[in-house]
Every structure is written in structure tokens, then in C-alpha cells.
Amino acid sequence: MSYIRLVNVTKRFGNVTAVDNLNLEIGKGECFSMLGPSGCGKTTTLRMVAGFEDLSDGEVWVGDRLLSSPKKHHYTPPENRNFGMVFQAFAVWPHMSVYENVAFPLRLRKLPAAEIEQRTKDALTATNLLKSANESPASLSGGGKQRVALARALAINPDVMLLDEPLSSLDPHLREEMRFEIKDLQRKYGFSIIYVTHDQSEAMALSDRILVMKLGVMQQIDSPLDVYNNPANKFVFSFIGVSSFTDVVWQSGAACIKGDNRPLPQGLVVPARMQGEAVFNLASRPTEIRFTNENDINAVRGVVMRKAFLGEIIDYLVKIGDQEVRVQIGRRDPGPETGEVCYLHFLRPFWYKVDE
């Protein structure tokens, strides 16, 4: 059942449409991520939900409460929406202790002293900050500062938690640790999360569903697994995960990788919609290609141009004709050396027109 609803939401800045007729529904207790490159409209959307940005058109609802509607001349200010907000910049007050940072929004609401103390301690306990309650946030690490921001948002018992790239300024180890802490807090408290990020690994790890955006337009809403396995279009395929797009041309009625006059094997079935295209793309993910041998009837011949050790994986660059394809295998798996002829088996190819 939907809890947060955006109905035909549009935001224009002069002649630029930052968000274009966005419709989406988010369930109560759901972790929903908005993913896309810089300038795609995800932060603008979050700010409209939070009430920091006016809508040009459309409506925002939470439950049965209308929060924003230009046509109905209705606007609920941010402080009355009962949303927790965590920003990319930690936004903690260095002149206050950790305890006072968390308690301050509750004091603004003029809650009873006993309730302020209980809520503050509960939030500090949930974020493992109780021992640091009397310290200055300046003495904490980046992860500690972000925990203060999370505790402050938790203390108000929010209906919805809004997170705008909250982990992007942390180092990789802390980022991975914090993403699981956020998920644990959501499970414990049951609030909905709208999470904005350009980091696909964060979105995949945290989300129940993901919205992928491009230039203010929704491209796909789906579970992380379905976004990865069944991308709605070429942009989604290219944005989620590492990908290669190999140019394919028609030669004497046969599909050949550009620069290579050998027809593609029968196992690489070109869809009928590519028949009229002079050039089209064979799209692949490096982890969905295997090294095989020349006896494999579905093998494609290439030459290894580069072999790089990346810890748990080995990353290859293989040249086929005048095209280059990335292949990744486990570090313990056998593979060819730089300069050697190799044979590739494409396990799950996708096909796209060049301009789609």
C-alpha cells in the first residue's frame, strides 16, 4: 500500500525542466532510492518532498495528508512534515555537545524535559553515541559526525527519513559500515526512507526499490535485482554496473563485430529490430563473459590487450576487430596473458541501437 505519493510532480527553473511529470508511490517502511548522474533531478525531487523547494506542478502526499499542491494553493512547511533529514555535509553544530545536537530539535518543539531526555538517549543509544554524549562533534570521525546527524533525525520519531548523499564524504570502509547501520535503524524503527545517491552500490545494498532518473525523467522503478538483470533501456544498462558497448555491423547479411569480418556465432542471436541498422551495439557486463576455447561453437576470437589485478578480480581488456571489451574473472580462475589470442563466450548479451 502506498504511503508517499508524488502525482505529476514537475519542477522548472526558468526554461529548464529539472523534474518532468514524475509519478511514484513509496510504501510505509520501504527504503526507496533515487539513483542517477549529477543533474538528473534526484536531489530536486527530494527537496520538493521535504518542502525546501516549491513544486511547479503536481502534488505530494504522505498518507492522507496533502503536503504540496500549487493548483490547490496548499503548502505544508518543512517543520510541520515530521521528516528526518540527513545531508551530505554533516550539518552538526560544533559549539554544542553531541547530546545537545540531538536534543536541540526537540527543544524547538517545546517538548517536556523528561521526554527530550528519553528521546535523546534513545537516539544516541541506537546510533552507538551514548558514550560520546558530552563530547564535541569536532572530536568525532566523519562516520561519528554522520551518526550525530542520524541520531538528531531519529530523535523526532520521523514518519519519513530523507537522506541526500549522506555517505559520499566518507572513506570506502566507513561508507560500507554506515550503509548497513542505516538499514538496521530502518528495520528497527519502521520509518520509510527516501535515499538520494549517485553510488549504485549504496542503492543496491540499501534499497527495496530503485528509481533511476535521467535529465529529470524516470527511466525505471524496480527492485535492485530487476534493475540490474532487466534494465528498461540502454541508459539504465550503462549506468548500473560496469558495461561494454561493442559496435556490430552487417557484412554480406551476417552480423560482425566492427573491424572483424568473422560472423558472430549462432548463439549470439541478433534481434529482428536490428535488421535495418547499419551499426548497432552488443552490450555486455564484464562479469557475464567467460574465457573459453576455439572448440566452443559460440566463441568469439579476440586478443588480450591488458590484464590488471584488482584484488578479488582480474580485469581484462580484450580487442575484437577494432572494438574493445572488458572481461572480469575471479583471481583464482585461469585466464590468458597480455598479448595472447583468447576466445570469449558471452553469457547474457543485450542488444541496443546506437542512438537509443
C-alpha positions as a Markdown table, in Angstrom:
| # | Residue | x | y | z |
|---|---|---|---|---|
| 1 | Met | 0.0 | 0.0 | 0.0 |
| 2 | Ser | 1.4 | 3.4 | -1.0 |
| 3 | Tyr | 2.3 | 5.8 | 1.7 |
| 4 | Ile | 4.3 | 8.6 | 0.0 |
| 5 | Arg | 2.8 | 9.7 | -3.4 |
| 6 | Leu | 4.2 | 12.0 | -6.0 |
| 7 | Val | 1.5 | 12.9 | -8.6 |
| 8 | Asn | 2.6 | 14.5 | -11.8 |
| 9 | Val | 5.3 | 16.4 | -9.9 |
| 10 | Thr | 7.2 | 18.9 | -12.1 |
| 11 | Lys | 9.9 | 21.4 | -11.3 |
| 12 | Arg | 11.0 | 24.1 | -13.7 |
| 13 | Phe | 13.8 | 26.6 | -13.2 |
| 14 | Gly | 13.1 | 29.2 | -15.9 |
| 15 | Asn | 13.3 | 27.3 | -19.2 |
| 16 | Val | 14.9 | 24.3 | -17.7 |
| 17 | Thr | 12.7 | 21.4 | -16.5 |
| 18 | Ala | 14.6 | 19.7 | -13.7 |
| 19 | Val | 11.9 | 17.2 | -12.9 |
| 20 | Asp | 9.3 | 16.3 | -15.6 |
| 21 | Asn | 5.9 | 14.9 | -14.6 |
| 22 | Leu | 7.2 | 12.4 | -12.0 |
| 23 | Asn | 4.7 | 9.9 | -10.6 |
| 24 | Leu | 5.7 | 7.4 | -8.0 |
| 25 | Glu | 4.4 | 5.6 | -4.9 |
| 26 | Ile | 6.5 | 4.5 | -1.9 |
| 27 | Gly | 5.3 | 2.1 | 0.7 |
| 28 | Lys | 5.3 | 2.6 | 4.5 |
| 29 | Gly | 8.6 | 1.2 | 5.9 |
| 30 | Glu | 10.1 | 0.9 | 2.4 |
| 31 | Cys | 13.7 | 2.0 | 1.6 |
| 32 | Phe | 13.4 | 3.7 | -1.8 |
| 33 | Ser | 16.5 | 5.1 | -3.5 |
| 34 | Met | 16.7 | 7.7 | -6.3 |
| 35 | Leu | 19.7 | 7.0 | -8.4 |
| 36 | Gly | 21.2 | 8.8 | -11.3 |
| 37 | Pro | 24.1 | 11.0 | -12.5 |
| 38 | Ser | 24.6 | 14.6 | -11.3 |
| 39 | Gly | 21.9 | 16.9 | -12.7 |
| 40 | Cys | 19.3 | 14.2 | -13.2 |
| 41 | Gly | 16.8 | 15.8 | -10.8 |
| 42 | Lys | 17.0 | 13.4 | -7.8 |
| 43 | Thr | 18.0 | 16.0 | -5.2 |
| 44 | Thr | 15.5 | 18.4 | -6.5 |
| 45 | Thr | 12.8 | 15.8 | -6.1 |
| 46 | Leu | 13.9 | 15.1 | -2.5 |
| 47 | Arg | 13.9 | 18.8 | -1.7 |
| 48 | Met | 10.3 | 19.1 | -3.0 |
| 49 | Val | 9.3 | 16.2 | -0.8 |
| 50 | Ala | 11.0 | 17.8 | 2.2 |
| 51 | Gly | 9.3 | 21.1 | 1.4 |
| 52 | Phe | 12.6 | 23.0 | 0.7 |
| 53 | Glu | 11.6 | 23.5 | -2.9 |
| 54 | Asp | 8.3 | 24.6 | -4.3 |
| 55 | Leu | 6.6 | 22.5 | -7.0 |
| 56 | Ser | 5.9 | 24.0 | -10.4 |
| 57 | Asp | 3.1 | 21.5 | -10.8 |
| 58 | Gly | 1.7 | 18.3 | -9.3 |
| 59 | Glu | 1.1 | 17.1 | -5.7 |
| 60 | Val | 3.0 | 15.5 | -2.8 |
| 61 | Trp | 1.1 | 13.3 | -0.3 |
| 62 | Val | 2.1 | 11.3 | 2.8 |
| 63 | Gly | -0.7 | 9.0 | 3.9 |
| 64 | Asp | -3.9 | 11.1 | 3.7 |
| 65 | Arg | -2.0 | 14.4 | 4.2 |
| 66 | Leu | -1.6 | 16.7 | 1.2 |
| 67 | Leu | 1.8 | 18.4 | 1.6 |
| 68 | Ser | 2.2 | 20.4 | -1.6 |
| 69 | Ser | -0.1 | 21.4 | -4.4 |
| 70 | Pro | 0.4 | 24.6 | -6.4 |
| 71 | Lys | -3.0 | 24.3 | -8.1 |
| 72 | Lys | -4.8 | 23.9 | -4.7 |
| 73 | His | -2.6 | 26.7 | -3.2 |
| 74 | His | -1.5 | 24.3 | -0.4 |
| 75 | Tyr | 1.9 | 24.1 | 1.2 |
| 76 | Thr | 3.0 | 22.4 | 4.4 |
| 77 | Pro | 6.3 | 23.9 | 5.7 |
| 78 | Pro | 9.2 | 21.5 | 6.4 |
| 79 | Glu | 9.0 | 21.8 | 10.1 |
| 80 | Asn | 5.4 | 20.5 | 10.1 |
| 81 | Arg | 6.0 | 17.5 | 7.9 |
| 82 | Asn | 7.7 | 15.4 | 10.6 |
| 83 | Phe | 10.5 | 14.3 | 8.3 |
| 84 | Gly | 14.0 | 13.5 | 9.4 |
| 85 | Met | 16.7 | 14.9 | 7.1 |
| 86 | Val | 20.3 | 13.9 | 6.8 |
| 87 | Phe | 22.5 | 15.9 | 4.4 |
| 88 | Gln | 25.8 | 15.1 | 2.6 |
| 89 | Ala | 27.5 | 17.8 | 4.7 |
| 90 | Phe | 27.2 | 16.5 | 8.3 |
| 91 | Ala | 25.4 | 19.8 | 9.4 |
| 92 | Val | 26.3 | 19.3 | 13.0 |
| 93 | Trp | 26.8 | 22.3 | 15.3 |
| 94 | Pro | 30.4 | 22.3 | 16.6 |
| 95 | His | 29.6 | 24.7 | 19.6 |
| 96 | Met | 27.2 | 22.1 | 21.0 |
| 97 | Ser | 27.9 | 18.7 | 22.5 |
| 98 | Val | 26.7 | 15.6 | 20.8 |
| 99 | Tyr | 23.9 | 15.4 | 23.3 |
| 100 | Glu | 22.8 | 19.0 | 22.6 |
| 101 | Asn | 23.0 | 18.5 | 18.8 |
| 102 | Val | 20.5 | 15.7 | 19.1 |
| 103 | Ala | 18.3 | 17.4 | 21.7 |
| 104 | Phe | 18.1 | 20.8 | 20.0 |
| 105 | Pro | 15.2 | 20.0 | 17.5 |
| 106 | Leu | 13.2 | 18.6 | 20.4 |
| 107 | Arg | 13.7 | 21.8 | 22.5 |
| 108 | Leu | 12.5 | 23.8 | 19.5 |
| 109 | Arg | 9.3 | 21.7 | 19.7 |
| 110 | Lys | 9.0 | 22.6 | 23.3 |
| 111 | Leu | 8.6 | 19.0 | 24.4 |
| 112 | Pro | 8.7 | 18.2 | 28.2 |
| 113 | Ala | 12.2 | 17.9 | 29.6 |
| 114 | Ala | 11.8 | 14.3 | 30.5 |
| 115 | Glu | 10.6 | 13.4 | 27.0 |
| 116 | Ile | 13.5 | 15.3 | 25.5 |
| 117 | Glu | 16.0 | 13.4 | 27.7 |
| 118 | Gln | 14.5 | 10.0 | 26.9 |
| 119 | Arg | 14.2 | 10.5 | 23.2 |
| 120 | Thr | 17.8 | 11.9 | 23.0 |
| 121 | Lys | 19.2 | 9.0 | 24.9 |
| 122 | Asp | 17.3 | 6.5 | 22.8 |
| 123 | Ala | 18.6 | 8.1 | 19.6 |
| 124 | Leu | 22.2 | 8.2 | 20.9 |
| 125 | Thr | 21.9 | 4.5 | 22.0 |
| 126 | Ala | 20.6 | 3.5 | 18.6 |
| 127 | Thr | 23.5 | 5.1 | 16.8 |
| 128 | Asn | 26.2 | 4.0 | 19.3 |
| 129 | Leu | 26.9 | 7.5 | 20.5 |
| 130 | Leu | 25.8 | 7.4 | 24.1 |
| 131 | Lys | 29.4 | 7.3 | 25.4 |
| 132 | Ser | 30.2 | 10.3 | 23.3 |
| 133 | Ala | 27.2 | 12.3 | 24.5 |
| 134 | Asn | 29.2 | 15.1 | 26.3 |
| 135 | Glu | 31.9 | 15.4 | 23.6 |
| 136 | Ser | 32.1 | 18.0 | 20.8 |
| 137 | Pro | 31.2 | 16.6 | 17.4 |
| 138 | Ala | 34.5 | 18.1 | 16.2 |
| 139 | Ser | 36.3 | 15.3 | 18.1 |
| 140 | Leu | 34.5 | 12.6 | 16.2 |
| 141 | Ser | 35.4 | 10.9 | 12.9 |
| 142 | Gly | 33.4 | 11.6 | 9.7 |
| 143 | Gly | 31.3 | 8.5 | 10.5 |
| 144 | Gly | 30.8 | 9.7 | 14.0 |
| 145 | Lys | 29.6 | 13.1 | 12.8 |
| 146 | Gln | 27.2 | 11.4 | 10.4 |
| 147 | Arg | 25.8 | 9.3 | 13.3 |
| 148 | Val | 25.1 | 12.5 | 15.1 |
| 149 | Ala | 23.1 | 13.7 | 12.1 |
| 150 | Leu | 21.2 | 10.4 | 12.0 |
| 151 | Ala | 20.5 | 10.5 | 15.8 |
| 152 | Arg | 19.2 | 14.0 | 15.5 |
| 153 | Ala | 16.8 | 12.9 | 12.7 |
| 154 | Leu | 15.8 | 9.8 | 14.7 |
| 155 | Ala | 15.0 | 11.7 | 17.9 |
| 156 | Ile | 11.9 | 13.4 | 16.4 |
| 157 | Asn | 10.4 | 10.0 | 15.6 |
| 158 | Pro | 10.0 | 10.8 | 11.9 |
| 159 | Asp | 7.4 | 9.4 | 9.6 |
| 160 | Val | 9.9 | 9.5 | 6.7 |
| 161 | Met | 13.7 | 9.8 | 6.7 |
| 162 | Leu | 15.2 | 11.7 | 3.8 |
| 163 | Leu | 18.9 | 11.2 | 3.1 |
| 164 | Asp | 20.7 | 13.2 | 0.5 |
| 165 | Glu | 24.0 | 11.6 | -0.4 |
| 166 | Pro | 24.7 | 11.1 | 3.3 |
| 167 | Leu | 27.8 | 8.9 | 2.9 |
| 168 | Ser | 29.6 | 10.4 | -0.1 |
| 169 | Ser | 32.1 | 12.3 | 2.0 |
| 170 | Leu | 33.2 | 9.2 | 4.0 |
| 171 | Asp | 36.0 | 6.8 | 3.1 |
| 172 | Pro | 35.0 | 3.5 | 1.5 |
| 173 | His | 35.3 | 1.4 | 4.7 |
| 174 | Leu | 33.1 | 3.8 | 6.7 |
| 175 | Arg | 30.7 | 4.1 | 3.8 |
| 176 | Glu | 30.1 | 0.4 | 3.8 |
| 177 | Glu | 29.7 | 0.2 | 7.5 |
| 178 | Met | 27.3 | 3.1 | 7.7 |
| 179 | Arg | 25.0 | 1.9 | 4.9 |
| 180 | Phe | 24.3 | -1.3 | 6.9 |
| 181 | Glu | 23.7 | 0.8 | 10.1 |
| 182 | Ile | 21.1 | 2.9 | 8.3 |
| 183 | Lys | 19.3 | -0.3 | 7.1 |
| 184 | Asp | 19.4 | -1.7 | 10.6 |
| 185 | Leu | 17.9 | 1.5 | 12.0 |
| 186 | Gln | 15.1 | 1.5 | 9.4 |
| 187 | Arg | 14.2 | -2.1 | 10.3 |
| 188 | Lys | 14.2 | -1.2 | 14.0 |
| 189 | Tyr | 12.1 | 1.9 | 13.7 |
| 190 | Gly | 10.0 | 1.1 | 10.7 |
| 191 | Phe | 10.1 | 4.5 | 9.0 |
| 192 | Ser | 10.2 | 5.0 | 5.2 |
| 193 | Ile | 13.4 | 6.1 | 3.7 |
| 194 | Ile | 14.0 | 8.2 | 0.5 |
| 195 | Tyr | 17.6 | 7.9 | -0.2 |
| 196 | Val | 19.4 | 10.0 | -2.9 |
| 197 | Thr | 22.7 | 8.8 | -4.3 |
| 198 | His | 24.8 | 8.5 | -7.4 |
| 199 | Asp | 26.5 | 5.5 | -5.9 |
| 200 | Gln | 24.9 | 2.4 | -7.4 |
| 201 | Ser | 26.4 | 0.0 | -4.8 |
| 202 | Glu | 24.8 | 2.0 | -2.0 |
| 203 | Ala | 21.5 | 1.9 | -3.7 |
| 204 | Met | 21.8 | -1.8 | -4.4 |
| 205 | Ala | 22.7 | -2.6 | -0.8 |
| 206 | Leu | 20.1 | -0.5 | 0.9 |
| 207 | Ser | 17.0 | -0.4 | -1.3 |
| 208 | Asp | 13.8 | -2.3 | -1.6 |
| 209 | Arg | 13.3 | -0.5 | -4.9 |
| 210 | Ile | 15.3 | 1.9 | -7.0 |
| 211 | Leu | 14.2 | 4.8 | -9.2 |
| 212 | Val | 16.7 | 5.5 | -12.0 |
| 213 | Met | 16.5 | 9.1 | -13.4 |
| 214 | Lys | 18.0 | 10.9 | -16.4 |
| 215 | Leu | 17.5 | 14.6 | -17.1 |
| 216 | Gly | 14.5 | 14.8 | -14.8 |
| 217 | Val | 12.7 | 11.9 | -16.4 |
| 218 | Met | 12.0 | 8.5 | -14.7 |
| 219 | Gln | 13.8 | 5.7 | -16.6 |
| 220 | Gln | 12.9 | 2.7 | -14.4 |
| 221 | Ile | 11.5 | 1.8 | -11.0 |
| 222 | Asp | 12.2 | -1.7 | -9.9 |
| 223 | Ser | 13.9 | -3.9 | -7.3 |
| 224 | Pro | 17.7 | -3.7 | -7.3 |
| 225 | Leu | 17.9 | -7.2 | -8.8 |
| 226 | Asp | 15.5 | -6.4 | -11.6 |
| 227 | Val | 17.1 | -3.1 | -12.4 |
| 228 | Tyr | 20.4 | -5.0 | -12.8 |
| 229 | Asn | 19.1 | -8.1 | -14.6 |
| 230 | Asn | 16.3 | -6.4 | -16.7 |
| 231 | Pro | 17.3 | -2.8 | -17.5 |
| 232 | Ala | 14.5 | -0.9 | -19.1 |
| 233 | Asn | 16.7 | 0.8 | -21.7 |
| 234 | Lys | 20.3 | 1.4 | -22.8 |
| 235 | Phe | 20.8 | 4.2 | -20.3 |
| 236 | Val | 19.9 | 2.1 | -17.3 |
| 237 | Phe | 22.1 | -0.7 | -18.6 |
| 238 | Ser | 25.1 | 1.7 | -19.0 |
| 239 | Phe | 24.5 | 3.4 | -15.6 |
| 240 | Ile | 24.1 | 0.2 | -13.4 |
| 241 | Gly | 27.2 | -1.8 | -13.2 |
| 242 | Val | 30.2 | -1.8 | -15.5 |
| 243 | Ser | 29.3 | -2.3 | -19.1 |
| 244 | Ser | 30.8 | -2.5 | -22.6 |
| 245 | Phe | 29.1 | -1.5 | -25.8 |
| 246 | Thr | 30.6 | -3.2 | -28.9 |
| 247 | Asp | 29.7 | -1.9 | -32.4 |
| 248 | Val | 28.3 | -4.5 | -34.7 |
| 249 | Val | 27.8 | -4.1 | -38.4 |
| 250 | Trp | 26.2 | -6.2 | -41.2 |
| 251 | Gln | 28.5 | -7.7 | -43.8 |
| 252 | Ser | 27.1 | -9.8 | -46.6 |
| 253 | Gly | 24.0 | -10.4 | -44.5 |
| 254 | Ala | 25.9 | -11.6 | -41.4 |
| 255 | Ala | 26.4 | -9.7 | -38.2 |
| 256 | Cys | 30.1 | -9.0 | -37.5 |
| 257 | Ile | 31.9 | -7.0 | -34.8 |
| 258 | Lys | 33.2 | -3.9 | -36.4 |
| 259 | Gly | 36.7 | -4.4 | -37.8 |
| 260 | Asp | 36.4 | -8.2 | -37.7 |
| 261 | Asn | 35.0 | -10.0 | -40.8 |
| 262 | Arg | 34.1 | -13.2 | -38.9 |
| 263 | Pro | 30.4 | -13.6 | -38.5 |
| 264 | Leu | 29.1 | -13.7 | -34.9 |
| 265 | Pro | 28.4 | -17.3 | -33.7 |
| 266 | Gln | 24.9 | -18.6 | -33.9 |
| 267 | Gly | 24.5 | -18.5 | -30.2 |
| 268 | Leu | 24.6 | -14.7 | -30.3 |
| 269 | Val | 21.1 | -14.2 | -31.8 |
| 270 | Val | 20.6 | -10.7 | -33.1 |
| 271 | Pro | 17.0 | -9.5 | -32.6 |
| 272 | Ala | 15.0 | -8.7 | -35.6 |
| 273 | Arg | 14.7 | -5.0 | -34.8 |
| 274 | Met | 18.4 | -4.6 | -35.6 |
| 275 | Gln | 18.0 | -5.7 | -39.2 |
| 276 | Gly | 17.6 | -2.2 | -40.6 |
| 277 | Glu | 20.5 | -0.7 | -38.5 |
| 278 | Ala | 23.9 | 0.0 | -40.2 |
| 279 | Val | 25.6 | -0.1 | -36.8 |
| 280 | Phe | 24.2 | -1.4 | -33.5 |
| 281 | Asn | 25.6 | -2.4 | -30.1 |
| 282 | Leu | 26.3 | -5.7 | -28.4 |
| 283 | Ala | 26.1 | -4.8 | -24.8 |
| 284 | Ser | 27.7 | -6.9 | -22.1 |
| 285 | Arg | 28.9 | -6.9 | -18.5 |
| 286 | Pro | 32.5 | -7.9 | -17.7 |
| 287 | Thr | 31.3 | -10.5 | -15.2 |
| 288 | Glu | 29.0 | -12.1 | -17.7 |
| 289 | Ile | 31.6 | -13.1 | -20.2 |
| 290 | Arg | 33.7 | -16.2 | -19.8 |
| 291 | Phe | 37.0 | -17.3 | -21.4 |
| 292 | Thr | 36.5 | -20.4 | -23.4 |
| 293 | Asn | 38.4 | -22.2 | -26.2 |
| 294 | Glu | 38.3 | -22.3 | -30.0 |
| 295 | Asn | 36.2 | -25.5 | -29.9 |
| 296 | Asp | 33.3 | -23.6 | -28.4 |
| 297 | Ile | 30.9 | -23.1 | -31.3 |
| 298 | Asn | 29.7 | -19.9 | -29.6 |
| 299 | Ala | 33.2 | -18.4 | -29.0 |
| 300 | Val | 34.3 | -15.0 | -30.3 |
| 301 | Arg | 38.0 | -14.6 | -31.0 |
| 302 | Gly | 40.0 | -11.7 | -29.5 |
| 303 | Val | 43.4 | -10.6 | -28.3 |
| 304 | Val | 44.2 | -9.6 | -24.7 |
| 305 | Met | 45.4 | -6.0 | -24.6 |
| 306 | Arg | 45.6 | -5.6 | -20.9 |
| 307 | Lys | 45.4 | -7.7 | -17.7 |
| 308 | Ala | 45.0 | -5.9 | -14.4 |
| 309 | Phe | 44.9 | -7.5 | -10.9 |
| 310 | Leu | 42.2 | -5.7 | -8.8 |
| 311 | Gly | 42.2 | -7.8 | -5.6 |
| 312 | Glu | 39.5 | -10.4 | -5.8 |
| 313 | Ile | 39.1 | -10.0 | -9.6 |
| 314 | Ile | 41.3 | -9.8 | -12.6 |
| 315 | Asp | 40.2 | -7.2 | -15.2 |
| 316 | Tyr | 40.9 | -7.8 | -18.9 |
| 317 | Leu | 40.7 | -5.6 | -21.9 |
| 318 | Val | 40.2 | -7.7 | -25.0 |
| 319 | Lys | 40.3 | -6.4 | -28.6 |
| 320 | Ile | 38.0 | -7.8 | -31.2 |
| 321 | Gly | 38.3 | -6.3 | -34.6 |
| 322 | Asp | 38.7 | -2.6 | -33.8 |
| 323 | Gln | 36.5 | -2.8 | -30.7 |
| 324 | Glu | 37.4 | -3.4 | -27.0 |
| 325 | Val | 35.6 | -5.5 | -24.5 |
| 326 | Arg | 36.1 | -5.7 | -20.7 |
| 327 | Val | 36.1 | -9.1 | -19.1 |
| 328 | Gln | 36.4 | -9.8 | -15.3 |
| 329 | Ile | 37.1 | -13.2 | -13.7 |
| 330 | Gly | 38.0 | -14.3 | -10.2 |
| 331 | Arg | 41.6 | -14.0 | -9.2 |
| 332 | Arg | 41.8 | -17.8 | -8.8 |
| 333 | Asp | 40.3 | -18.6 | -12.2 |
| 334 | Pro | 42.7 | -19.4 | -15.1 |
| 335 | Gly | 42.9 | -16.8 | -17.8 |
| 336 | Pro | 45.1 | -15.8 | -20.7 |
| 337 | Glu | 48.1 | -13.4 | -20.6 |
| 338 | Thr | 48.6 | -10.0 | -22.2 |
| 339 | Gly | 49.1 | -10.4 | -26.0 |
| 340 | Glu | 47.6 | -13.8 | -26.2 |
| 341 | Val | 44.8 | -14.9 | -28.5 |
| 342 | Cys | 41.7 | -15.7 | -26.5 |
| 343 | Tyr | 38.1 | -16.8 | -27.0 |
| 344 | Leu | 35.1 | -15.3 | -25.3 |
| 345 | His | 31.7 | -16.7 | -24.5 |
| 346 | Phe | 29.0 | -14.0 | -24.0 |
| 347 | Leu | 26.7 | -15.5 | -21.3 |
| 348 | Arg | 23.9 | -12.8 | -21.3 |
| 349 | Pro | 24.2 | -10.3 | -24.2 |
| 350 | Phe | 21.9 | -7.3 | -24.7 |
| 351 | Trp | 21.3 | -5.5 | -27.9 |
| 352 | Tyr | 20.7 | -1.8 | -28.4 |
| 353 | Lys | 20.5 | 0.7 | -31.3 |
| 354 | Val | 23.4 | 3.2 | -31.2 |
| 355 | Asp | 21.1 | 6.2 | -30.7 |
| 356 | Glu | 18.5 | 4.8 | -28.3 |
